[in-house]
Structure formats: structure tokens, C-alpha cells
């Protein structure tokens, strides 16, 4: 497998621009201007509803101004359970994701 194949496998695609262009001179107010909302089956997690019973309890985690691993560590200590999650979210943003415990 070469790097190009690996990039495609991981979903890292490259695009090239032929014409000249100037970078945009904008700034994004952080963290309020940058929101990351996870989706489950194309449904934003703040609208998603799980089953009424099952092996895992699912929680909506909304965070702002704290890194992913710090908040997971705090929750792990408080809940005394392993915290499962689908991805790491940006610390300098408002993020929403599902976490789950069994």
C-alpha cells in the first residue's frame, strides 16, 4: 500500500487548485464561533434518542474550553466507569457528542 492508497483508506483526500487565489482574511471567534456537533445516522446528537433500555447508558456531552482527555478523565473519576466515545473533539470549540458507559 502506498501513501496515496493509505490516504484514501483513511479518508484523507487532497485537492489541488490551478488558479491563483488569495487566502481569506477572516477570524473566527473561538470558542463560540466554532461548533462541532457529532451525528449518529445523519441525526445531530442533540436530537438523537437512543433505546429505552440496553447494555449501555448514553449521555450527551456538551463541552467548551476543556480538552477531550481532561473531561473524560474527570467523568471517569466521577462515574467510576470506563467512558466510551466515538471521537476526540476540539478543545477550543463548543462540542457535542455522545459518550456511553456500561
C-alpha positions in Angstrom: 0.0 0.0 0.0 1.5 3.4 -1.0 0.9 6.7 0.8 -1.8 7.7 -1.7 -3.8 4.5 -1.1 -3.3 4.9 2.7 -4.5 8.5 2.5 -7.7 7.4 0.6 -8.3 4.5 3.0 -8.1 6.9 6.0 -10.4 9.4 4.2 -7.6 12.0 3.7 -8.0 13.3 0.2 -6.0 16.0 -1.5 -7.3 18.7 -3.7 -5.4 21.0 -6.0 -6.3 24.5 -7.1 -5.0 25.5 -10.5 -5.9 29.2 -10.4 -4.3 31.9 -8.3 -6.2 32.9 -5.2 -5.8 34.9 -2.1 -6.4 33.4 1.3 -9.4 34.9 3.1 -8.5 37.4 5.8 -11.1 36.4 8.4 -11.0 35.4 12.0 -13.3 33.1 13.8 -14.3 34.0 17.4 -13.3 31.0 19.5 -14.8 29.0 21.0 -18.3 30.4 20.3 -17.6 30.7 16.5 -16.6 27.1 16.1 -19.1 24.3 16.9 -18.7 20.6 16.4 -21.8 18.5 16.7 -21.5 14.8 16.2 -24.1 12.9 14.1 -25.5 9.4 14.5 -27.1 8.1 11.4 -27.2 11.6 10.0 -29.0 12.9 13.1 -27.3 15.6 15.2 -26.6 14.1 18.6 -28.7 16.8 20.4 -31.7 15.4 18.5 -30.8 11.7 18.7 -32.7 9.4 21.0 -31.4 6.0 22.0 -33.3 3.0 23.1 -35.1 2.9 26.4 -33.1 0.0 27.7 -29.9 -1.8 26.8 -26.3 -2.7 27.8 -25.0 0.9 27.7 -26.2 4.2 29.1 -25.7 7.1 26.6 -25.2 10.7 27.6 -24.9 13.9 25.6 -21.6 15.6 26.5 -21.5 19.3 25.7 -18.2 20.9 26.4 -16.5 24.3 25.9 -12.9 25.3 26.8 -11.7 22.0 28.0 -9.8 19.4 26.1 -11.2 16.0 25.4 -9.0 13.9 27.6 -9.4 16.1 30.6 -13.2 15.9 30.6 -13.1 12.2 30.0 -10.7 11.8 33.0 -13.0 13.8 35.2 -16.1 11.9 34.2 -14.3 8.6 34.7 -13.4 9.5 38.2 -16.9 10.8 39.0 -18.7 7.8 37.4 -16.2 5.2 38.4 -16.7 3.6 35.0 -14.9 3.5 31.7 -16.1 6.2 29.4 -16.6 5.2 25.7 -16.7 7.8 22.9 -16.6 7.8 19.1 -14.0 10.6 18.6 -11.9 13.3 20.0 -13.3 16.8 19.8 -11.6 20.2 19.7 -10.8 21.9 23.0 -11.2 25.4 21.5 -14.8 25.0 20.4 -18.3 24.2 21.6 -18.7 20.5 21.0 -21.5 18.0 21.4 -21.0 14.2 21.3 -22.4 11.0 22.7 -20.5 9.2 25.4 -21.6 5.9 26.8 -20.9 3.7 29.8 -21.9 0.1 30.7 
